[in-house]
């Protein structure tokens, strides 16, 4: 069955027999992926991108990878999220995979339907999640179709503008997809009182002199701190969904209005470095997907990367005084 790895090399030929062979191979790959993922009863949903079929499973310990690795380029298992690296024919494999699971919705379809039943992206002001639930702040609760949502997921809880959608253990993966769709659409505007004032957070973080830098991504505020012991964790927890200690500071789950909060704080902290500098360096190192480990100090970065060839060294020279590469280990010193 190892010949399936070479099936994509034959794409584009005009032979009818060849096309039929290709389709049968795609079907065989789909069947083997189903078996690898622990069977239909272990699969929650699935989705695909340019080269990968992603399967969301109920129990990661039921996933078997040895056999499927002989048929495709690779398998990546991250908890309950299994990525099968299929190649350019992934859409056909995904279609055949869906035929084997006629009652199963694709992950993308579930996300799209949830957004529609929640009143659309313009009705959602913020999103976060816990172990089993999506927690959303909506603009107009009357636009949320409770009954239809209950047909898609285990449950829904509404209290004013707060909507909690019960998903189960795979909530993080679904939450990430919903968040991605929201970031690409047009979010509704929350009232000012729903946005945490920067002047409220700064004293709780130990004051202006305790904050070295502020950045943000999707829903999280990233704050570099001089002295962690000066942070009032208990008071911050009353304002936000969560706060986590990191090597150089904290990450605070603020919600989709995080950018407004971050910019408001930066205006009160003119001593901070240029925003998004860290993102630029990460991008030049090949992006977050290429970075296995990263240690960041005031004027130095130590990183371990998956593929050193993805690093854009010429562009990095604009920002650094020293570049040392030892295999996958990269040391940078800034100007």
Order of alpha helices (4+ residues) and beta strands (2+ residues): alpha-beta-beta-beta-beta-alpha-alpha-beta-beta-alpha-beta-beta-alpha-alpha-beta-beta-alpha-beta-beta-alpha-alpha-beta-beta-alpha-beta-beta
